[in-house]
Structures are given as structure tokens and as C-alpha cells.
């Protein structure tokens, strides 16, 4: 099986997160334009625990997230994180965060296509799912462009900003995926 370190796309390289990525991980999580859809005011200890849980080398069957730092090929600068976690029964949940400086450049779609291709073609998942806080229209558009279908709304599913939020649940079956 091809290791995740070899995922590449037109403008992006993907590398498993390392200790040296801690400052970037914190910066992207603390950006208020991004964090409004993430865990409410995650303290330093909780953020470090989330980071540390993604550090062990990922391989098929791992119980932790495959967390890849996305870097622009030309500059080598990190601009986001992406990956997935096995949810059992041939299903993986995908996720991604992109720095606001690259929003609207198509890098979210490009990276999601690369992750879907790896998850389906190399890892053999039969379905990918994504959970998005209702109101996160940019993420919704990226998922739909990649072929994900809105399967439902999970009502009052996520506690954020001192209240329960609804989540959209998206899914994409392997036979529905069209590599970009």
C-alpha cells in the first residue's frame, strides 16, 4: 500500500503532521474565521492533546486520524490540514481546515479530491462521510463540488458557542467518486 506521505496533487504536497507543525496547528485552530465552526475556546491543554493524538505514524487500521499538513508546492508554506479517521464498516470520516489566506483558490476542493482518491483507491474504503456545522457554507460547497451528498441534518448535535448547533452529514460512496 502506498504510504500517505506520497499523496500529491497539482499544487499541493501532503505530509503527516510532525512536532514541528505545532505552531501552525495552533495558528489555524485559533483563527476566529475558522474556529467559529470548531470546538469552543479549546484551551491549550485540550489543543495539545488533540495535536499529540495525531502524531503517531498512521497506517490502515489505525484508530487515530490520518492528519496531513498541506503545503503549497511552489513555496513549501503550510496552508491547511486534512485527513480522515476510520469509523468502521469500510467508512472513514474526512476533515479539513484551510488557512483563510487560501480561501477561494480551489485548494480545498483539490485537496479533498486527493484525499478521497487515496481513501478509496489505496485504502479501500467503501464510503466517506463528513460532518459540517450548519452555516459553514464554504465547506458545504467544497463537499458538494467533490460529489458528496447531503444525507441529513443532525439536530443539536454539537455544543459550540454556548449553545447546541445542528450538523450537516454528507456522504460519498466509492462508486460515486470521480477523480479530479
Backbone as CSV, one residue per row, in Angstrom:
resi,resn,N_x,N_y,N_z,CA_x,CA_y,CA_z,C_x,C_y,C_z
1,UNK,0.841,-1.184,0.000,0.000,0.000,0.000,0.882,1.241,0.000
2,UNK,0.485,2.201,-0.773,1.216,3.458,-0.880,1.041,4.264,0.404
3,UNK,2.147,4.675,1.076,2.014,5.462,2.299,1.390,6.822,2.018
4,UNK,0.749,7.374,3.037,0.087,8.668,2.896,1.069,9.776,2.543
5,UNK,2.352,9.601,2.872,3.354,10.627,2.569,3.496,10.881,1.075
6,UNK,2.999,9.974,0.264,3.167,10.117,-1.173,1.934,10.698,-1.860
7,UNK,0.991,11.158,-1.105,-0.159,11.832,-1.704,0.333,13.169,-2.250
8,UNK,-0.091,13.463,-3.449,0.266,14.729,-4.067,-0.865,15.129,-4.999
9,UNK,-0.947,16.388,-5.280,-1.907,16.872,-6.269,-1.226,18.010,-7.029
10,UNK,-1.924,18.630,-7.913,-1.322,19.608,-8.816,-0.532,20.693,-8.092
11,UNK,-1.139,21.302,-7.071,-0.493,22.437,-6.396,-0.095,22.158,-4.953
12,UNK,-0.320,20.920,-4.487,-0.200,20.637,-3.055,0.616,19.385,-2.784
13,UNK,1.427,19.448,-1.710,2.055,18.256,-1.154,1.410,17.999,0.204
14,UNK,1.402,16.753,0.606,0.751,16.331,1.848,1.754,15.519,2.650
15,UNK,1.961,15.913,3.905,2.888,15.191,4.767,2.238,14.995,6.127
16,UNK,2.452,13.806,6.697,1.882,13.557,8.019,2.426,14.602,8.992
17,UNK,1.559,15.054,9.860,1.894,16.091,10.830,3.043,15.627,11.729
18,UNK,3.918,16.576,12.100,5.062,16.292,12.968,5.091,17.316,14.107
19,UNK,5.961,17.090,15.072,6.105,18.026,16.195,6.391,19.446,15.720
20,UNK,7.117,19.584,14.622,7.474,20.905,14.115,6.259,21.676,13.588
21,UNK,5.140,20.993,13.390,3.928,21.640,12.867,3.051,22.238,13.962
22,UNK,3.460,22.095,15.232,2.657,22.604,16.346,2.288,24.084,16.195
23,UNK,3.228,24.993,15.917,2.841,26.409,15.795,1.789,26.641,14.701
24,UNK,1.931,25.964,13.574,0.943,26.108,12.501,-0.409,25.559,12.941
25,UNK,-0.423,24.401,13.578,-1.655,23.772,14.059,-2.402,24.725,14.997
26,UNK,-1.685,25.336,15.920,-2.300,26.287,16.858,-2.847,27.491,16.106
27,UNK,-2.056,28.035,15.194,-2.475,29.238,14.461,-3.757,29.004,13.674
28,UNK,-3.842,27.877,12.988,-5.029,27.623,12.167,-6.257,27.360,13.046
29,UNK,-6.052,26.699,14.171,-7.168,26.416,15.088,-7.671,27.684,15.776
30,UNK,-6.804,28.655,15.955,-7.167,29.871,16.687,-7.652,31.001,15.779
31,UNK,-7.584,30.821,14.488,-8.083,31.850,13.573,-9.585,31.960,13.787
32,UNK,-10.088,33.134,14.196,-11.519,33.260,14.513,-12.449,32.973,13.335
33,UNK,-11.974,33.158,12.110,-12.810,32.875,10.944,-12.953,31.373,10.715
34,UNK,-12.043,30.595,11.292,-12.097,29.139,11.194,-12.696,28.541,12.459
35,UNK,-12.244,29.044,13.605,-12.636,28.448,14.890,-14.122,28.607,15.203
36,UNK,-14.792,29.492,14.507,-16.237,29.644,14.784,-17.021,28.378,14.446
37,UNK,-16.396,27.451,13.691,-17.036,26.177,13.373,-16.378,25.007,14.105
38,UNK,-15.445,25.304,15.018,-14.707,24.271,15.744,-15.078,24.278,17.215
39,UNK,-14.410,23.442,17.961,-14.647,23.341,19.404,-14.528,24.707,20.059
40,UNK,-15.473,25.023,20.914,-15.488,26.309,21.595,-14.254,26.477,22.469
41,UNK,-13.593,27.591,22.299,-12.452,28.015,23.115,-11.654,26.850,23.704
42,UNK,-11.136,26.031,22.825,-10.299,24.908,23.244,-9.077,25.464,23.970
43,UNK,-8.870,25.060,25.224,-7.712,25.555,25.963,-6.436,24.894,25.449
44,UNK,-5.301,25.418,25.894,-4.006,24.938,25.408,-3.828,23.443,25.641
45,UNK,-4.249,22.971,26.812,-4.081,21.555,27.145,-4.898,20.660,26.208
46,UNK,-6.142,21.038,25.954,-7.003,20.251,25.063,-6.480,20.293,23.627
47,UNK,-5.995,21.465,23.215,-5.464,21.576,21.853,-4.203,20.719,21.714
48,UNK,-3.361,20.724,22.740,-2.136,19.915,22.677,-2.476,18.426,22.638
49,UNK,-3.488,18.019,23.393,-3.903,16.611,23.384,-4.417,16.214,22.000
50,UNK,-5.198,17.086,21.367,-5.700,16.808,20.014,-4.538,16.698,19.034
51,UNK,-3.569,17.585,19.163,-2.387,17.556,18.288,-1.592,16.270,18.503
52,UNK,-1.290,15.978,19.761,-0.475,14.797,20.078,-1.123,13.498,19.613
53,UNK,-2.455,13.449,19.632,-3.140,12.221,19.214,-2.981,11.957,17.718
54,UNK,-2.593,12.974,16.967,-2.421,12.833,15.518,-0.969,12.542,15.110
55,UNK,-0.055,12.551,16.057,1.367,12.383,15.752,1.806,10.953,15.432
56,UNK,1.240,9.924,16.060,1.729,8.572,15.731,1.571,8.276,14.242
57,UNK,2.534,7.541,13.728,2.509,7.167,12.310,1.178,6.494,11.993
58,UNK,0.510,6.961,10.948,-0.775,6.398,10.561,-0.543,5.289,9.557
59,UNK,-1.331,4.235,9.690,-1.375,3.169,8.698,-2.777,2.592,8.715
60,UNK,-3.184,1.902,7.676,-4.538,1.337,7.670,-4.785,0.516,8.939
61,UNK,-5.933,0.717,9.520,-6.283,0.045,10.764,-6.005,0.894,11.992
62,UNK,-5.309,2.039,11.821,-5.052,2.929,12.947,-6.364,3.471,13.485
63,UNK,-6.396,3.702,14.786,-7.619,4.222,15.405,-7.582,5.743,15.548
64,UNK,-6.533,6.384,15.067,-6.427,7.842,15.153,-6.515,8.455,13.746
65,UNK,-6.683,9.764,13.733,-6.784,10.490,12.467,-5.488,10.389,11.665
66,UNK,-5.622,10.189,10.378,-4.538,10.472,9.452,-4.580,11.987,9.296
67,UNK,-3.580,12.672,9.800,-3.572,14.136,9.755,-2.392,14.582,8.904
68,UNK,-2.706,15.162,7.774,-1.699,15.601,6.818,-1.656,17.124,6.747
69,UNK,-0.452,17.652,6.799,-0.274,19.084,6.600,-0.190,19.315,5.100
70,UNK,-0.986,20.267,4.633,-0.988,20.626,3.218,-0.041,21.810,3.017
71,UNK,0.832,21.665,2.014,1.798,22.721,1.703,1.721,23.075,0.224
72,UNK,1.871,24.360,-0.047,1.928,24.794,-1.439,3.215,24.262,-2.052
73,UNK,3.107,23.635,-3.213,4.289,23.054,-3.856,5.362,24.106,-4.138
74,UNK,4.960,25.264,-4.614,5.944,26.274,-5.022,6.694,26.866,-3.838
75,UNK,5.991,27.211,-2.783,6.638,27.902,-1.658,6.998,26.973,-0.500
76,UNK,6.318,25.825,-0.411,6.526,24.938,0.734,5.798,25.383,1.978
77,UNK,5.053,26.481,1.881,4.335,27.038,3.033,3.111,26.192,3.373
78,UNK,2.909,25.897,4.665,1.700,25.171,5.052,0.478,26.079,4.943
79,UNK,-0.633,25.516,4.520,-1.853,26.304,4.430,-3.066,25.569,4.985
80,UNK,-2.885,24.331,5.423,-4.032,23.612,5.968,-3.672,22.232,6.459
81,UNK,-4.674,21.587,7.036,-4.566,20.189,7.444,-5.770,19.443,6.891
82,UNK,-5.558,18.181,6.592,-6.627,17.348,6.060,-6.370,15.910,6.472
83,UNK,-7.352,15.073,6.279,-7.176,13.661,6.570,-8.492,12.970,6.819
84,UNK,-8.390,11.785,7.447,-9.597,11.021,7.755,-9.325,10.081,8.916
85,UNK,-10.425,9.551,9.457,-10.349,8.575,10.533,-11.310,7.434,10.211
86,UNK,-10.881,6.224,10.489,-11.705,5.034,10.248,-12.870,5.019,11.226
87,UNK,-14.077,4.868,10.703,-15.276,4.799,11.545,-15.879,3.397,11.547
88,UNK,-15.191,2.424,10.935,-15.660,1.040,10.910,-16.535,0.745,9.715
89,UNK,-16.679,-0.526,9.416,-17.544,-1.000,8.327,-17.200,-0.391,6.970
90,UNK,-15.915,-0.110,6.744,-15.491,0.422,5.453,-15.797,1.895,5.265
91,UNK,-16.033,2.610,6.358,-16.375,4.039,6.311,-15.279,4.845,7.002
92,UNK,-14.907,5.952,6.405,-13.968,6.885,7.015,-14.597,8.273,7.019
93,UNK,-14.317,9.024,8.062,-14.773,10.407,8.144,-13.636,11.318,7.721
94,UNK,-13.891,12.193,6.749,-12.878,13.132,6.271,-13.051,14.478,6.962
95,UNK,-11.954,15.210,7.020,-11.989,16.547,7.584,-10.868,17.389,7.005
96,UNK,-11.027,18.698,7.087,-10.009,19.612,6.570,-10.193,20.989,7.176
97,UNK,-9.085,21.693,7.327,-9.064,23.098,7.745,-8.075,23.808,6.841
98,UNK,-8.486,24.936,6.295,-7.608,25.716,5.420,-7.429,27.115,5.988
99,UNK,-6.203,27.596,5.946,-5.925,28.966,6.369,-6.751,29.934,5.527
100,UNK,-7.211,30.992,6.148,-8.076,31.934,5.432,-7.371,32.581,4.242
101,UNK,-6.044,32.650,4.267,-5.319,33.289,3.162,-5.472,32.536,1.840
102,UNK,-5.906,31.255,1.900,-6.073,30.489,0.663,-7.538,30.225,0.324
103,UNK,-8.449,30.735,1.134,-9.870,30.520,0.843,-10.199,31.090,-0.536
104,UNK,-11.034,30.366,-1.264,-11.478,30.815,-2.577,-10.514,30.520,-3.719
105,UNK,-9.435,29.778,-3.465,-8.449,29.477,-4.504,-8.584,28.062,-5.069
106,UNK,-9.580,27.308,-4.604,-9.786,25.958,-5.101,-8.906,24.904,-4.456
107,UNK,-8.118,25.289,-3.463,-7.222,24.331,-2.813,-7.977,23.355,-1.918
108,UNK,-9.089,23.773,-1.355,-9.913,22.868,-0.550,-10.457,21.736,-1.406
109,UNK,-10.984,22.073,-2.555,-11.501,21.065,-3.482,-10.383,20.151,-3.975
110,UNK,-9.264,20.742,-4.380,-8.140,19.943,-4.878,-7.657,18.951,-3.820
111,UNK,-7.538,19.419,-2.595,-7.051,18.534,-1.529,-8.083,17.472,-1.164
112,UNK,-9.356,17.824,-1.175,-10.397,16.841,-0.873,-10.413,15.748,-1.941
113,UNK,-10.236,16.131,-3.190,-10.166,15.135,-4.271,-9.003,14.166,-4.038
114,UNK,-7.851,14.703,-3.652,-6.675,13.857,-3.418,-6.904,12.906,-2.247
115,UNK,-7.516,13.388,-1.181,-7.786,12.550,-0.004,-8.816,11.473,-0.350
116,UNK,-9.856,11.844,-1.082,-10.871,10.856,-1.489,-10.242,9.776,-2.360
117,UNK,-9.419,10.178,-3.304,-8.761,9.213,-4.183,-7.916,8.239,-3.360
118,UNK,-7.139,8.746,-2.419,-6.308,7.899,-1.568,-7.172,6.958,-0.723
119,UNK,-8.216,7.505,-0.102,-9.078,6.698,0.776,-9.784,5.587,0.002
120,UNK,-10.275,5.889,-1.188,-10.995,4.884,-1.976,-10.037,3.931,-2.704
121,UNK,-9.088,4.483,-3.443,-8.244,3.664,-4.320,-7.143,2.898,-3.582
122,UNK,-6.538,3.515,-2.600,-5.406,2.894,-1.909,-5.859,2.177,-0.630
123,UNK,-6.707,2.824,0.149,-7.128,2.243,1.437,-8.354,1.344,1.319
124,UNK,-9.110,1.462,0.242,-10.240,0.574,0.006,-11.505,0.871,0.787
125,UNK,-11.674,2.109,1.235,-12.932,2.452,1.907,-14.079,2.396,0.909
126,UNK,-15.250,2.050,1.399,-16.426,1.986,0.532,-17.249,3.278,0.599
127,UNK,-17.047,4.051,1.689,-17.818,5.285,1.879,-16.998,6.273,2.697
128,UNK,-17.138,7.542,2.337,-16.569,8.633,3.120,-17.704,9.511,3.608
129,UNK,-17.578,9.984,4.832,-18.572,10.887,5.405,-17.867,12.147,5.890
130,UNK,-18.630,13.215,6.030,-18.123,14.473,6.574,-19.234,15.125,7.373
131,UNK,-18.877,15.692,8.495,-19.823,16.401,9.349,-19.435,17.877,9.347
132,UNK,-20.409,18.735,9.050,-20.159,20.166,8.922,-21.188,20.920,9.751
133,UNK,-20.730,21.861,10.560,-21.651,22.688,11.333,-22.552,23.462,10.377
134,UNK,-23.857,23.401,10.621,-24.800,24.134,9.778,-24.403,25.613,9.755
135,UNK,-24.363,26.174,8.558,-23.954,27.557,8.376,-22.570,27.673,7.752
136,UNK,-21.789,26.602,7.772,-20.464,26.621,7.165,-20.625,26.365,5.664
137,UNK,-21.119,27.375,4.985,-21.427,27.270,3.553,-20.197,26.977,2.689
138,UNK,-19.030,27.565,2.968,-17.862,27.230,2.133,-17.523,25.739,2.171
139,UNK,-17.548,25.125,3.353,-17.265,23.683,3.439,-18.336,22.878,2.727
140,UNK,-19.563,23.297,2.867,-20.677,22.618,2.197,-20.473,22.632,0.682
141,UNK,-20.082,23.779,0.148,-19.865,23.900,-1.303,-18.707,23.012,-1.774
142,UNK,-17.624,22.954,-1.004,-16.479,22.118,-1.376,-16.897,20.653,-1.420
143,UNK,-17.608,20.203,-0.395,-18.052,18.808,-0.353,-18.974,18.486,-1.527
144,UNK,-19.927,19.355,-1.799,-20.861,19.107,-2.902,-20.140,19.093,-4.250
145,UNK,-19.182,19.991,-4.425,-18.414,20.017,-5.683,-17.647,18.700,-5.868
146,UNK,-17.187,18.102,-4.755,-16.444,16.841,-4.812,-17.363,15.628,-4.947
147,UNK,-18.682,15.860,-4.975,-19.618,14.760,-5.180,-20.305,14.254,-3.924
148,UNK,-19.981,14.819,-2.767,-20.652,14.411,-1.532,-22.118,14.841,-1.578
149,UNK,-22.969,14.009,-0.981,-24.405,14.249,-0.953,-24.823,14.540,0.480
150,UNK,-25.654,15.558,0.653,-26.199,15.854,1.973,-27.161,14.739,2.344
151,UNK,-26.822,13.981,3.385,-27.629,12.830,3.795,-28.595,13.168,4.916
152,UNK,-28.382,14.300,5.567,-29.299,14.672,6.635,-28.716,15.739,7.533
153,UNK,-29.535,16.134,8.487,-29.138,17.115,9.482,-29.230,16.455,10.850
154,UNK,-28.152,16.540,11.590,-28.132,16.035,12.957,-28.473,17.218,13.855
155,UNK,-29.671,17.180,14.404,-30.170,18.328,15.164,-29.515,18.409,16.545
156,UNK,-29.141,19.643,16.910,-28.498,19.913,18.197,-27.438,18.862,18.510
157,UNK,-26.518,18.701,17.586,-25.517,17.642,17.645,-24.185,18.079,18.245
158,UNK,-23.912,19.382,18.258,-22.580,19.858,18.607,-22.684,21.104,19.463
159,UNK,-22.041,21.088,20.626,-22.092,22.242,21.527,-20.989,23.218,21.143
160,UNK,-21.371,24.392,20.707,-20.441,25.393,20.210,-20.977,26.776,20.549
161,UNK,-20.118,27.635,21.031,-20.514,28.998,21.386,-21.688,29.025,22.355
162,UNK,-21.584,28.179,23.363,-22.560,28.161,24.459,-23.966,27.722,24.051
163,UNK,-24.071,27.046,22.914,-25.386,26.511,22.541,-25.209,25.298,21.636
164,UNK,-26.259,24.502,21.545,-26.243,23.322,20.685,-26.454,23.734,19.244
165,UNK,-25.596,23.214,18.364,-25.644,23.522,16.948,-26.084,22.280,16.169
166,UNK,-26.715,22.505,15.041,-27.033,21.414,14.124,-25.819,21.138,13.243
167,UNK,-25.689,19.893,12.801,-24.634,19.493,11.869,-25.263,18.907,10.617
168,UNK,-24.635,19.202,9.481,-24.984,18.530,8.237,-24.129,17.284,8.137
169,UNK,-24.706,16.200,7.678,-23.969,14.963,7.451,-23.944,14.689,5.953
170,UNK,-22.729,14.581,5.418,-22.527,14.323,3.992,-21.934,12.940,3.804
171,UNK,-22.199,12.333,2.651,-21.615,11.041,2.333,-21.271,10.937,0.868
172,UNK,-20.250,10.117,0.583,-19.826,9.836,-0.782,-19.444,8.367,-0.851
173,UNK,-20.091,7.633,-1.747,-19.790,6.222,-1.945,-18.668,6.066,-2.961
174,UNK,-17.874,5.026,-2.806,-16.724,4.807,-3.695,-17.138,4.797,-5.164
175,UNK,-18.264,4.155,-5.479,-18.666,4.080,-6.894,-19.203,5.393,-7.427
176,UNK,-19.446,6.378,-6.565,-19.895,7.699,-6.985,-18.725,8.666,-7.230
177,UNK,-17.555,8.301,-6.745,-16.405,9.203,-6.797,-15.832,9.290,-8.208
178,UNK,-15.616,10.527,-8.643,-14.967,10.792,-9.918,-13.668,11.519,-9.635
179,UNK,-12.530,10.849,-9.830,-11.242,11.528,-9.589,-11.124,12.789,-10.433
180,UNK,-10.552,13.819,-9.823,-10.415,15.120,-10.492,-9.212,15.162,-11.289
